[in-house]
Amino acid sequence: MLRLLPLSLSAQCRSGGPPSHRCFVDGGSPSQRAGPRLLANKGVRVRVRRRALRGADVQPDTPPSRRDGDKPLHADAEQGEGSGVELLDSIKKLLLEDAEPGEEEQGQFPKRWAIVFLCFSAFLLCNMDRVNMSIAIMPMSAEYGWNPQTVGLIQSSFFWGYLLTQIAGGIWADKVGGKTVLGFGVIWWSVATALTPVAAKLGLPFLLVVRAFMGIGEGVAMPAMNNILSKWVPVSERSRSLALVYSGMYLGSVTGLAFSPFLIYKFGWPSVFYSFGSLGTVWFATWAAKAYSTPLEDPGISAEEKKLIISETTSGEPVTTIPWGVILSKPPVWALIACHFCHNWGTFILLTWMPTYYNQVLKFNLTESSLFCVLPWLTMAISANVGGWIADTLVSRGTSVTTVRKIMQSIGFLGPAFFLSQLSHIDSPALAVLCMACSQGSDAFSQSGLYSNHQDIGPRYAGVLLGLSNTAGVLAGVFGTAATGYILQHGSWDDVFKLSVTLYLVGTVIWNLFSTGEKIID
């Protein structure tokens, strides 16, 4: 019945009832007992449990080979007090109890970090495909004769689809698993990216639809990623893993901004979309072969790593229903939504209007503006990972998750508020650029604050929670970008920064009053 143990069961174990620990170690013939003892004398530990949890090693319908004089295992199970399932459960329990928490097989790269790296690379592609339009739109508008209003319509069409799938993507991921949803998202937006030149040739309505379709694909990415990491990453590594994944977005922007001009100059603007879109198929092939929604589904993960993950995460079955009433009745959930709005207002404004600020206020030319726009993205990639390391170190040393989340998010709010408030007092372009970089660098500490909190308060519904809060964040980007244009028409850059600083301060108060790092939704 079970190909689970390298040692056969003795007659004492077969007499009935669940087998004891002594039966597994001392049972069998003298020759059978000699093997493990010899190994133990040589300093090699017999780790029976190493294979115990692997789904591939549990084959109830296939009887194992047996030695002379042994009775079939299925006959033994029938003689016992429990059924075969009960015997299997007792064996699993025994082997897990003997496991040492936190220990992993030597020489094997942790599977959970392979999943994290695949998510990192997906988000790298995500922002590469998103920012390439900001470069390609210039030769495209010259070729097709688009005016600024049309260009703005094209740029905004991405958000039509992006808004639609935030919550829907979270529900889908929580019900069917993050692997399916993230894989769908990458393929969907990669195909839409590759079809962009074709749509542009067909006409403006086709281009708007393709850009909205691209937003649909990218809209499910964050909820799906949040779902799968809530199943794979222990709480003691949560901040580092999320910081690494989100730094993929920042580095994707750097990569897209760096390679798009070169490709356009050498091969024409369609090459940007064809080349970037094709990378998604390479990623998907690896994802389909290597990724699983939970460690329980992965036959290749070591027993030690699986026990470590299960002991610190919620790796249950996908949810069947979403308890909307419970979710929306919790103050920490509304704190997440409100603070995501406050955070993204300032972040989207800086990232959208930064080149204009450099050109109009600091008097940089377009080439210099593009060069300095890369600096905040690099700063965010570095500081996000530094913040993740600090947060996980604090948690591992006994600091409560609630305290860590409040500290990191307070830095993510108060840091940008301070540096933006200094811009009106600075005359030097170099100092202004430094302030902008420091503002975005401290902002990246939010990856260990509110962006990690969805998995803290409701790990089973992490996808839905991120979909809810990120919808507010996207709306902040849309309204904030439009409001900035209106403010600049009737006011100044100081007014733009003052509004952002105010929202950062409001977010700080809300976060410290209502957020928690404890699980509040089962």
Backbone torsions as a table, in degrees:
resi	resn	phi	psi	omega
1	MET	NA	-41.0	-175.2
2	LEU	-122.6	126.9	166.3
3	ARG	-98.8	66.2	-169.0
4	LEU	-112.6	-31.5	-172.8
5	LEU	-120.8	139.4	175.8
6	PRO	-78.2	-10.0	179.7
7	LEU	-108.2	137.7	179.7
8	SER	-81.2	159.2	-178.6
9	LEU	-83.6	139.3	178.9
10	SER	-80.1	171.2	179.1
11	ALA	-65.9	-29.2	178.0
12	GLN	-65.3	-39.2	-179.7
13	CYS	-71.1	-26.9	-175.7
14	ARG	-85.3	-3.3	-176.4
15	SER	-70.9	-12.3	177.4
16	GLY	135.4	150.0	177.8
17	GLY	82.9	164.6	-179.7
18	PRO	-62.1	142.1	-178.6
19	PRO	-69.6	148.2	177.9
20	SER	-91.6	170.2	179.4
21	HIS	-63.5	-37.2	-179.2
22	ARG	-65.1	-34.4	179.6
23	CYS	-61.2	-37.6	-177.7
24	PHE	-73.3	-32.2	-174.5
25	VAL	-92.1	-40.4	-172.4
26	ASP	-107.3	-5.9	-177.1
27	GLY	-71.6	171.2	176.6
28	GLY	91.5	-172.8	-178.0
29	SER	-78.2	164.1	178.2
30	PRO	-57.9	-36.9	178.9
31	SER	-65.7	-33.5	178.5
32	GLN	-69.7	-34.9	-177.8
33	ARG	-74.3	-22.8	-175.1
34	ALA	-70.1	-34.9	-176.4
35	GLY	-55.4	-58.9	-177.2
36	PRO	-63.8	-31.5	179.6
37	ARG	-67.6	-40.1	176.8
38	LEU	-60.9	-41.8	178.9
39	LEU	-62.8	-41.9	-179.8
40	ALA	-63.3	-37.9	179.3
41	ASN	-65.4	-26.5	179.6
42	LYS	-87.2	5.1	177.1
43	GLY	84.8	11.5	179.6
44	VAL	-100.8	120.2	-178.4
45	ARG	-79.8	132.9	176.7
46	VAL	-82.6	107.4	-175.4
47	ARG	-105.5	79.4	-179.4
48	VAL	-59.8	-38.5	-174.7
49	ARG	-67.5	-11.9	-177.1
50	ARG	-59.1	-29.9	179.4
51	ARG	-104.3	-2.2	-168.2
52	ALA	-67.9	-31.4	-174.2
53	LEU	-97.3	-2.0	-176.6
54	ARG	-77.4	124.0	-177.1
55	GLY	-58.3	-30.9	-177.4
56	ALA	-69.1	-21.2	-177.7
57	ASP	-90.2	-2.6	-179.6
58	VAL	-108.6	104.6	-176.5
59	GLN	-129.4	83.9	-174.1
60	PRO	-60.4	-26.9	-173.0
61	ASP	-91.3	-1.9	-177.0
62	THR	-115.3	110.5	-179.4
63	PRO	-70.7	140.7	179.7
64	PRO	-79.9	164.5	174.5
65	SER	-71.3	151.6	-176.6
66	ARG	-137.3	160.5	179.3
67	ARG	-88.0	167.8	179.4
68	ASP	-62.6	137.6	177.4
69	GLY	90.4	-14.6	178.7
70	ASP	-84.0	146.7	173.8
71	LYS	-91.9	153.9	178.6
72	PRO	-60.3	144.3	-178.2
73	LEU	-64.0	-35.4	-178.7
74	HIS	-67.1	-28.7	176.0
75	ALA	-70.5	-37.3	177.8
76	ASP	-62.6	-42.0	-178.0
77	ALA	-63.8	-35.8	-179.7
78	GLU	-66.8	-29.8	-179.6
79	GLN	-78.4	-20.9	-177.6
80	GLY	-73.4	171.9	-179.2
81	GLU	-73.0	-34.7	-177.0
82	GLY	-100.2	172.5	176.8
83	SER	-80.6	177.3	177.7
84	GLY	-62.3	-35.3	178.8
85	VAL	-65.1	-40.1	178.8
86	GLU	-65.4	-38.2	177.2
87	LEU	-62.6	-43.8	178.5
88	LEU	-61.0	-43.3	179.5
89	ASP	-63.5	-39.5	-179.3
90	SER	-67.4	-36.3	178.0
91	ILE	-65.8	-45.3	178.1
92	LYS	-58.7	-44.3	-178.4
93	LYS	-62.8	-43.2	-179.7
94	LEU	-62.6	-44.0	-177.2
95	LEU	-71.1	-34.3	177.5
96	LEU	-68.6	-37.1	-179.8
97	GLU	-64.6	-29.6	-179.4
98	ASP	-80.9	-8.1	-176.5
99	ALA	-76.6	148.3	176.0
100	GLU	-96.2	118.9	-176.8
101	PRO	-62.0	140.5	174.9
102	GLY	87.0	-7.5	-178.0
103	GLU	-87.0	139.1	178.4
104	GLU	-129.8	156.3	-179.1
105	GLU	-63.2	134.4	-178.1
106	GLN	-71.2	143.8	176.8
107	GLY	81.6	0.3	179.9
108	GLN	-110.8	126.2	178.6
109	PHE	-68.2	129.9	-177.2
110	PRO	-56.1	128.3	-177.1
111	LYS	-64.7	-32.5	-178.9
112	ARG	-63.7	-32.5	179.4
113	TRP	-79.8	-22.8	170.3
114	ALA	-66.5	-39.3	176.4
115	ILE	-64.5	-43.0	178.8
116	VAL	-60.7	-43.1	-179.0
117	PHE	-66.2	-37.5	177.1
118	LEU	-64.9	-38.5	175.7
119	CYS	-66.0	-40.0	176.1
120	PHE	-57.4	-46.7	-178.5
121	SER	-68.2	-32.6	175.9
122	ALA	-63.7	-41.5	179.8
123	PHE	-74.0	-27.2	171.4
124	LEU	-60.3	-48.6	177.7
125	LEU	-64.2	-36.1	-178.2
126	CYS	-56.0	-50.7	-178.1
127	ASN	-79.5	-26.6	172.5
128	MET	-59.6	-45.8	-179.3
129	ASP	-71.6	-23.9	-178.2
130	ARG	-80.9	-42.4	-173.7
131	VAL	-83.1	-15.2	-176.8
132	ASN	-62.1	-29.5	178.2
133	MET	-65.9	-32.8	-179.3
134	SER	-64.6	-23.8	175.9
135	ILE	-92.9	-45.8	-176.0
136	ALA	-70.0	-20.0	-176.4
137	ILE	-63.2	-26.2	-178.6
138	MET	-68.2	-53.6	175.8
139	PRO	-68.9	-28.3	177.9
140	MET	-66.2	-44.4	-179.9
141	SER	-66.5	-33.2	177.0
142	ALA	-68.0	-38.0	-178.5
143	GLU	-72.2	-39.6	-174.5
144	TYR	-101.1	-2.5	177.0
145	GLY	70.4	37.3	179.4
146	TRP	-78.6	138.3	174.4
147	ASN	-88.0	170.4	-178.0
148	PRO	-56.4	-35.5	179.6
149	GLN	-65.1	-40.4	177.7
150	THR	-66.2	-40.7	177.9
151	VAL	-60.1	-43.8	177.8
152	GLY	-61.9	-37.9	177.9
153	LEU	-64.3	-42.2	179.1
154	ILE	-64.1	-44.7	-179.0
155	GLN	-63.8	-37.3	-176.9
156	SER	-79.1	-19.7	-176.3
157	SER	-62.4	-26.5	176.5
158	PHE	-57.4	-40.6	-175.0
159	PHE	-72.7	-17.9	177.1
160	TRP	-61.0	-48.5	178.3
161	GLY	-75.8	-35.5	-177.5
162	TYR	-61.1	-40.0	179.2
163	LEU	-69.1	-34.9	-174.7
164	LEU	-65.3	-32.4	-169.3
165	THR	-106.5	8.3	178.0
166	GLN	-63.6	-59.4	-178.7
167	ILE	-72.6	-42.5	179.4
168	ALA	-59.9	-40.7	178.1
169	GLY	-64.9	-37.7	177.8
170	GLY	-65.4	-43.3	178.2
171	ILE	-62.2	-46.1	-179.2
172	TRP	-61.0	-45.8	-179.0
173	ALA	-63.9	-41.8	-179.2
174	ASP	-68.1	-24.1	-178.4
175	LYS	-90.9	-39.2	-174.9
176	VAL	-111.7	-9.9	-179.7
177	GLY	105.8	148.3	-174.8
178	GLY	-70.4	-26.9	-177.4
179	LYS	-61.5	-49.3	-178.0
180	THR	-61.9	-44.8	-173.4
181	VAL	-71.1	-44.2	179.5
182	LEU	-66.8	-39.4	176.5
183	GLY	-60.9	-43.5	176.3
184	PHE	-59.8	-46.0	-177.1
185	GLY	-59.5	-45.7	-177.8
186	VAL	-65.2	-45.5	179.0
187	ILE	-63.1	-42.5	-177.5
188	TRP	-61.9	-50.0	-177.0
189	TRP	-74.3	-26.0	177.5
190	SER	-68.3	-42.3	177.2
191	VAL	-64.5	-42.6	178.6
192	ALA	-62.2	-38.4	177.8
193	THR	-63.0	-46.1	-178.8
194	ALA	-66.8	-26.5	-179.5
195	LEU	-85.2	-6.2	-176.4
196	THR	-57.6	-47.5	178.4
197	PRO	-61.2	-38.2	178.9
198	VAL	-64.1	-44.6	-179.9
199	ALA	-63.5	-39.0	179.9
200	ALA	-63.1	-37.4	178.5
201	LYS	-69.7	-32.7	-179.2
202	LEU	-72.9	-29.9	178.9
203	GLY	142.7	164.2	-175.8
204	LEU	-59.0	-44.6	179.7
205	PRO	-58.1	-38.8	178.6
206	PHE	-65.9	-39.4	179.0
207	LEU	-64.6	-42.6	179.3
208	LEU	-62.0	-40.4	179.1
209	VAL	-65.4	-43.3	-179.1
210	VAL	-64.7	-40.1	178.3
211	ARG	-66.6	-38.0	176.1
212	ALA	-65.8	-38.5	176.7
213	PHE	-62.7	-38.2	176.8
214	MET	-62.1	-40.2	176.8
215	GLY	-63.0	-35.2	176.8
216	ILE	-59.9	-44.8	179.7
217	GLY	-65.1	-46.3	-178.4
218	GLU	-72.3	-22.3	-179.5
219	GLY	-67.0	-28.2	-179.5
220	VAL	-86.8	-9.0	-171.6
221	ALA	-66.0	-50.2	-176.8
222	MET	-65.5	-46.1	176.2
223	PRO	-61.2	-40.1	-179.8
224	ALA	-65.7	-43.0	177.7
225	MET	-61.7	-43.1	-179.5
226	ASN	-62.9	-38.1	178.3
227	ASN	-64.0	-48.9	-173.9
228	ILE	-69.9	-35.9	178.4
229	LEU	-71.7	-28.6	176.7
230	SER	-65.3	-23.6	178.3
231	LYS	-89.9	-26.0	-171.1
232	TRP	-102.7	-28.3	-168.9
233	VAL	-108.1	124.6	176.0
234	PRO	-63.3	156.4	-176.6
235	VAL	-61.1	-29.9	-178.9
236	SER	-71.1	-12.0	179.0
237	GLU	-120.1	7.8	-171.7
238	ARG	-64.3	-46.4	-176.6
239	SER	-64.1	-43.9	-179.8
240	ARG	-62.9	-43.0	-177.5
241	SER	-65.6	-44.4	179.6
242	LEU	-68.0	-38.0	177.8
243	ALA	-61.5	-40.8	179.2
244	LEU	-65.6	-43.0	-179.6
245	VAL	-63.5	-46.4	-178.9
246	TYR	-69.8	-27.9	175.2
247	SER	-67.1	-21.5	172.7
248	GLY	-61.7	-36.4	176.3
249	MET	-63.6	-44.3	-178.3
250	TYR	-65.0	-44.4	179.1
251	LEU	-69.7	-27.9	174.5
252	GLY	-64.4	-38.5	176.4
253	SER	-65.1	-42.3	178.4
254	VAL	-61.4	-46.5	-178.4
255	THR	-63.9	-44.3	179.6
256	GLY	-63.1	-44.0	179.5
257	LEU	-67.3	-29.9	-178.0
258	ALA	-79.4	-41.2	-173.1
259	PHE	-91.1	-25.6	-177.7
260	SER	-59.5	-48.5	178.7
261	PRO	-58.9	-39.0	179.9
262	PHE	-63.8	-46.5	-179.8
263	LEU	-64.3	-40.6	179.5
264	ILE	-63.7	-41.7	-178.3
265	TYR	-67.2	-38.8	-175.3
266	LYS	-84.3	-41.4	-169.7
267	PHE	-125.2	-2.1	-178.8
268	GLY	96.2	158.2	-173.7
269	TRP	-63.9	-30.6	178.2
270	PRO	-61.7	-25.9	-177.2
271	SER	-63.1	-29.3	179.3
272	VAL	-61.2	-46.0	-176.3
273	PHE	-73.4	-38.8	179.7
274	TYR	-66.4	-45.6	-175.9
275	SER	-71.2	-45.9	179.9
276	PHE	-65.4	-40.4	-179.5
277	GLY	-65.4	-35.5	-178.3
278	SER	-67.7	-25.3	-180.0
279	LEU	-63.8	-27.4	-179.9
280	GLY	-63.7	-33.5	179.7
281	THR	-68.2	-36.0	177.0
282	VAL	-64.4	-45.2	179.0
283	TRP	-61.8	-44.1	-175.6
284	PHE	-63.2	-37.8	179.1
285	ALA	-61.3	-41.8	177.8
286	THR	-68.5	-42.6	-179.5
287	TRP	-61.7	-45.3	-178.3
288	ALA	-63.3	-33.4	-176.4
289	ALA	-85.0	-30.8	-169.5
290	LYS	-110.2	-22.2	-170.4
291	ALA	-96.4	150.7	173.6
292	TYR	-137.5	150.0	-177.2
293	SER	-66.7	-33.2	178.5
294	THR	-139.7	157.7	176.7
295	PRO	-64.7	-23.4	178.5
296	LEU	-66.0	-23.6	-179.1
297	GLU	-89.9	-10.2	-172.8
298	ASP	-91.3	112.7	-179.7
299	PRO	-75.6	-14.1	-175.1
300	GLY	-96.2	-6.3	-177.7
301	ILE	-76.4	145.0	179.5
302	SER	-71.4	154.0	179.4
303	ALA	-63.5	-35.9	-179.1
304	GLU	-64.7	-45.5	-179.7
305	GLU	-67.8	-37.8	179.6
306	LYS	-62.5	-42.1	179.5
307	LYS	-65.2	-41.4	178.4
308	LEU	-59.5	-45.2	-177.9
309	ILE	-67.5	-47.3	-176.6
310	ILE	-62.9	-33.9	-177.9
311	SER	-69.7	-18.0	-175.6
312	GLU	-124.2	6.1	-179.7
313	THR	-133.9	174.2	174.1
314	THR	-107.4	95.9	-175.4
315	SER	-106.2	41.1	-178.6
316	GLY	-77.6	-174.7	178.6
317	GLU	-67.5	153.0	174.9
318	PRO	-55.8	146.0	-176.8
319	VAL	-72.0	152.2	178.6
320	THR	-102.1	-31.9	177.7
321	THR	-133.6	150.8	179.1
322	ILE	-101.5	120.5	-179.8
323	PRO	-79.8	75.5	-174.3
324	TRP	-58.9	-40.4	-179.6
325	GLY	-60.6	-43.7	178.9
326	VAL	-66.2	-46.5	-177.3
327	ILE	-59.6	-49.1	-174.7
328	LEU	-77.9	-6.1	177.9
329	SER	-91.8	-3.6	-174.9
330	LYS	-95.3	121.8	177.4
331	PRO	-55.6	-39.0	178.2
332	PRO	-61.4	-28.4	177.3
333	VAL	-67.3	-44.7	178.4
334	TRP	-68.3	-30.9	174.0
335	ALA	-62.8	-41.5	176.5
336	LEU	-60.3	-46.3	-177.3
337	ILE	-63.8	-48.2	-178.1
338	ALA	-64.8	-42.7	-177.6
339	CYS	-72.0	-31.0	174.7
340	HIS	-64.3	-38.3	176.3
341	PHE	-63.6	-49.2	-179.5
342	CYS	-61.0	-39.9	-178.9
343	HIS	-66.5	-48.9	-174.5
344	ASN	-72.7	-22.4	176.4
345	TRP	-57.3	-54.9	-179.7
346	GLY	-67.9	-40.0	-176.9
347	THR	-65.4	-47.2	-179.1
348	PHE	-65.6	-36.9	179.1
349	ILE	-62.8	-46.7	-178.4
350	LEU	-63.6	-44.5	-176.0
351	LEU	-73.7	-27.6	-179.4
352	THR	-84.8	-42.4	-173.4
353	TRP	-99.9	0.0	-177.0
354	MET	-58.9	-45.9	178.7
355	PRO	-59.5	-38.0	178.4
356	THR	-65.0	-41.0	178.5
357	TYR	-62.9	-44.0	179.1
358	TYR	-62.0	-38.8	-176.2
359	ASN	-77.2	-44.8	-174.6
360	GLN	-81.6	-40.0	-174.3
361	VAL	-94.6	-47.0	-176.9
362	LEU	-89.4	-6.9	175.2
363	LYS	64.8	31.9	173.2
364	PHE	-80.3	148.7	172.8
365	ASN	-78.0	176.1	-173.5
366	LEU	-63.4	-37.4	178.9
367	THR	-64.6	-45.0	178.7
368	GLU	-65.2	-38.8	179.1
369	SER	-62.0	-43.4	179.0
370	SER	-63.9	-40.1	-179.7
371	LEU	-64.0	-45.5	-177.4
372	PHE	-74.0	-19.2	176.1
373	CYS	-67.4	-25.4	179.5
374	VAL	-71.9	-30.5	-174.0
375	LEU	-58.1	-47.3	178.5
376	PRO	-61.3	-36.3	178.7
377	TRP	-64.0	-42.6	177.7
378	LEU	-64.2	-42.3	179.1
379	THR	-61.0	-41.8	179.2
380	MET	-64.5	-40.4	-179.9
381	ALA	-61.9	-40.1	-179.4
382	ILE	-72.8	-50.3	-174.4
383	SER	-69.1	-29.1	177.1
384	ALA	-62.0	-42.6	179.6
385	ASN	-72.8	-34.7	174.5
386	VAL	-63.3	-45.8	178.2
387	GLY	-61.7	-39.7	178.1
388	GLY	-62.9	-41.6	178.3
389	TRP	-64.3	-43.1	179.4
390	ILE	-62.7	-45.3	-177.7
391	ALA	-62.6	-46.2	-179.2
392	ASP	-68.1	-33.5	176.3
393	THR	-63.8	-43.3	178.2
394	LEU	-62.3	-42.3	179.5
395	VAL	-64.5	-43.7	-178.4
396	SER	-67.2	-22.0	178.3
397	ARG	-92.9	7.5	171.8
398	GLY	105.3	-4.4	177.0
399	THR	-68.8	136.9	-177.9
400	SER	-63.6	148.3	-179.9
401	VAL	-61.4	-37.2	178.9
402	THR	-59.8	-46.7	180.0
403	THR	-62.3	-43.1	-179.2
404	VAL	-63.3	-44.8	-179.5
405	ARG	-63.0	-39.0	-179.6
406	LYS	-69.3	-38.7	178.8
407	ILE	-64.2	-49.2	-174.8
408	MET	-66.3	-40.2	-179.7
409	GLN	-73.4	-31.2	175.3
410	SER	-62.5	-39.5	174.1
411	ILE	-64.2	-41.6	-179.6
412	GLY	-64.8	-22.6	177.0
413	PHE	-96.5	-49.6	-173.1
414	LEU	-73.9	-30.3	177.6
415	GLY	-61.5	-56.1	176.6
416	PRO	-60.0	-37.4	179.4
417	ALA	-60.2	-42.3	-179.3
418	PHE	-67.0	-49.8	-174.4
419	PHE	-68.9	-35.6	177.3
420	LEU	-68.3	-34.1	179.4
421	SER	-67.8	-18.0	-179.9
422	GLN	-86.2	-15.1	-174.3
423	LEU	-63.4	-32.9	-179.3
424	SER	-71.2	-14.0	-178.8
425	HIS	-104.3	6.0	-174.7
426	ILE	-111.2	132.8	177.7
427	ASP	-104.8	-22.4	-176.4
428	SER	-81.5	126.2	177.0
429	PRO	-59.0	-36.7	-179.2
430	ALA	-63.9	-43.2	178.8
431	LEU	-67.8	-34.8	177.9
432	ALA	-64.1	-43.7	177.4
433	VAL	-63.1	-40.8	178.7
434	LEU	-62.0	-41.7	178.1
435	CYS	-62.4	-42.7	179.1
436	MET	-63.4	-41.6	179.6
437	ALA	-65.8	-42.1	179.1
438	CYS	-67.0	-35.7	177.4
439	SER	-60.9	-48.2	-179.4
440	GLN	-72.7	-31.5	177.3
441	GLY	-63.7	-45.4	177.8
442	SER	-70.7	-31.3	175.8
443	ASP	-58.4	-34.1	-176.7
444	ALA	-67.4	-14.2	174.7
445	PHE	-65.0	-15.0	176.9
446	SER	-63.1	-21.5	177.8
447	GLN	-63.0	-27.5	176.8
448	SER	-97.5	4.6	177.7
449	GLY	-109.9	-104.1	-174.7
450	LEU	-66.1	-31.7	-177.7
451	TYR	-72.0	-19.8	175.7
452	SER	-93.5	-12.6	-169.2
453	ASN	-75.6	-23.7	179.1
454	HIS	-59.7	-40.8	-179.3
455	GLN	-74.3	-23.7	178.2
456	ASP	-71.9	-50.3	-169.3
457	ILE	-84.5	-23.7	179.9
458	GLY	-155.5	72.3	-173.7
459	PRO	-58.7	-33.0	179.8
460	ARG	-72.0	-22.8	-177.5
461	TYR	-118.1	30.4	-176.4
462	ALA	-61.4	-36.3	179.6
463	GLY	-66.3	-44.5	178.8
464	VAL	-64.5	-43.1	-178.4
465	LEU	-62.4	-42.9	178.0
466	LEU	-67.8	-36.9	176.6
467	GLY	-60.5	-41.2	178.2
468	LEU	-63.1	-53.2	-175.0
469	SER	-70.5	-34.9	-178.6
470	ASN	-73.7	-23.9	172.1
471	THR	-61.6	-45.0	176.0
472	ALA	-62.6	-38.0	179.3
473	GLY	-65.4	-40.4	178.2
474	VAL	-66.8	-41.6	177.4
475	LEU	-60.6	-36.7	176.8
476	ALA	-63.0	-39.8	178.0
477	GLY	-65.3	-42.4	-179.9
478	VAL	-65.3	-52.4	-177.7
479	PHE	-68.9	-38.3	-178.7
480	GLY	-65.4	-40.3	178.6
481	THR	-64.3	-43.5	179.1
482	ALA	-67.8	-41.1	-179.4
483	ALA	-64.2	-34.0	179.2
484	THR	-63.2	-42.4	177.1
485	GLY	-60.4	-40.4	179.2
486	TYR	-66.7	-43.1	-179.4
487	ILE	-62.6	-42.0	-178.7
488	LEU	-67.8	-25.9	177.4
489	GLN	-72.3	-31.6	-174.6
490	HIS	-116.1	-2.2	-178.1
491	GLY	-145.9	-134.6	-175.5
492	SER	-143.8	175.9	177.2
493	TRP	-65.1	-30.5	177.0
494	ASP	-59.4	-38.1	178.5
495	ASP	-67.5	-37.0	177.9
496	VAL	-62.4	-47.0	-178.5
497	PHE	-68.7	-34.9	179.9
498	LYS	-63.7	-40.9	178.8
499	LEU	-65.0	-41.2	178.5
500	SER	-64.0	-44.0	179.0
501	VAL	-61.1	-41.1	179.0
502	THR	-60.2	-44.5	179.9
503	LEU	-67.8	-35.9	175.1
504	TYR	-60.7	-42.4	-179.5
505	LEU	-68.4	-40.1	176.5
506	VAL	-61.7	-43.6	178.1
507	GLY	-61.2	-38.4	178.5
508	THR	-60.6	-44.5	-179.6
509	VAL	-64.8	-48.2	-179.2
510	ILE	-60.2	-44.4	-176.6
511	TRP	-63.2	-45.8	-176.8
512	ASN	-74.1	-20.5	178.2
513	LEU	-85.6	-37.5	-166.7
514	PHE	-120.2	-12.6	-176.1
515	SER	-79.2	160.2	175.9
516	THR	-149.1	155.9	175.7
517	GLY	-104.1	5.2	-179.2
518	GLU	-91.5	154.0	177.2
519	LYS	-73.0	123.3	-178.2
520	ILE	-118.5	-7.8	179.9
521	ILE	-127.3	115.1	-179.2
522	ASP	-87.8	NA	NA
